[in-house]
Amino acid sequence: MRGPILLLFWGYTVQGIVRIPLQRLPSVRTQLRQTNRLEEFFRDHQHDIYQRTYVQCFPSGTQSLSKGRSAEKLYNFMDAQYFGQVSLGTPEQNFTVVFDTGSADLWVPSFYCVSQACDNHEKFKAFKSNTYIHDGKAFGIHYGSGRLMGIMARDVLKVGSITVKNQEFGESVYEPGFSFVMAKFDGIMGMGYPDLAEEMGAPVFDSMMAQSLVEQPIFSFYLCKSKSSTQGGELLIGGVDESLYTGPINWVPLTIHSYWQIKMDKVTIQGVDSFCYGAKPCQAIVDTGTSLIAGPTNDIVILNELIGASPTSIGEYLVDCHRVSSLPAVTFVLNGVEYPISAESYVRREMLGDREICFTGFAAVDLPTPMGPGWILGDVFLSEYYSIFDRGQSRVGFAKVRR
C-alpha cells in the first residue's frame, strides 16, 4: 500500500490506495458434495441456487415485511468462494465478508441472532462498541428458504487501512437456510450502486467517496484461481495495480446504475455466433458474489450441449475429465473485444471420495431485463480478467490477468 498522499481527483481529496487480501475457500456447494449431502440439499431447497431477492426496510415496530420499497438483488451463497476481512466498532470486531458487486448492503450477524448459522460465525456485539449508534429500523432480505431479518445500526467500519465513520449496516438476528450454516463468510459487503440499497443507507463505497477516503472513485479485483493455496487475490480500493494485468483496458459503459450491468455483444463457441447477437442483444451483470457464469435457461442448455456436457438431476452439467483439454473455448464479446474462456478455466474439478468429477461453470438463471436477457459474469470469468469498477465514469474495465 502506498503511503498517504493528498491530491485532487474528480473532486475528491484523497488519502491513498488500499489493498484488501482475498481468501479462496471451498464453496457451500463443494462442502455439501464432499459430505454427500448436495442432492438432499437441492431437493429441500430448490430455489436457493440463484435468487432475485428483495430487501425492505421499515420503521421499528412494524410487523409486516410487505411494506416499504424494494430492490432486486443477486445472491448466490452456494458458490461464493472469495472472501476478505473488515472490522466494525470501537474497539474493532473482525468479520469475514463477501465483497459482492451484485448487491449494495452491508450486514453481519448480531450477538442476539437466534439461528444455528450465527453459532458458526462471528457475531457483532453492539454493547462492546463505544461508537455504536442504534438506528431504529428493521430490515428483511428474502431468500428461497426464508428471510434474513435484523436491525439497522451505524458504527465505525474499517476496510484495510480505510476508516469509514458512521457507516450504516444490518445486524442479522435470524438467518434462514442450511447454506448459511456452512458458509465460510460471516456477512456481505455490497459494492453495487445506491439504487440497490434502497432505504438501507449508503453503500460502503459511497461512504468512502463522500468522506474523501479513496484516491480515485474506482475499485478493482484480481482473483487468483490456484487450487494449491487459499490466497485468492486482492480487492484494490481507489485504484488499479498495473502489475496484475497485461495489455490495454477495455472500458465498457454501464447500461443502468444499480447492478454493474453492461451490454454483451455476443457469445461464440469455436468462432460461431451462438447467443446474444443480431436482433437478440443481451445484458451482463458483473458479479463478484458468485463463482459461476449464468445465462437464460434455454441458452445454457444449448451451450452445455455444444461443449459436450450432460445434465444431472440437480441442474449441473458433467463432462468427462479426460476430455477437458479437447473441449472448445467459450468466448464472450464485450464492447467489440473478445474474452475467451478455455475449458481448463470453465470446468470445475472436484473430488467425490477418491473419484474426480468435472462440471462446467455454466448455470441456468432466467434474469429478464428491459434491455434484453440477462447473463451473470461471475468468478469463472473474473478469474481470467482483471476487473475495474469505475463509479466516476460509470463503466467497467477488463484486462487480461497476468499469470
Beta strands, then each sheet from edge to edge (+ up, - down):
strand 1: 8-9
strand 2: 12-13
strand 3: 18-24
strand 4: 51-59
strand 5: 71-75
strand 6: 82-88
strand 7: 93-100
strand 8: 106-109
strand 9: 133-143
strand 10: 146-159
strand 11: 162-174
strand 12: 187-190
strand 13: 218-223
strand 14: 231-237
strand 15: 245-257
strand 16: 260-264
strand 17: 266-269
strand 18: 272-275
strand 19: 282-286
strand 20: 293-295
strand 21: 310-311
strand 22: 317-319
strand 23: 330-334
strand 24: 337-341
strand 25: 347-352
strand 26: 355-360
strand 27: 362-364
strand 28: 367-369
strand 29: 372-377
strand 30: 385-390
strand 31: 395-401
sheet 1: 1+ 2-
sheet 2: 5+ 4- 9+ 10- 6+ 3- 14+ 13- 30+ 31- 15+ 16- 19+ 29+ 20- 27-
sheet 3: 5+ 4- 9+ 10- 6+ 3- 14+ 13- 30+ 31- 15+ 16- 19+ 29+ 28-
sheet 4: 5+ 4- 9+ 10- 11+ 8+ 12- 7-
sheet 5: 18+ 17- 23+ 24-
sheet 6: 21+ 22- 26+ 25-
end
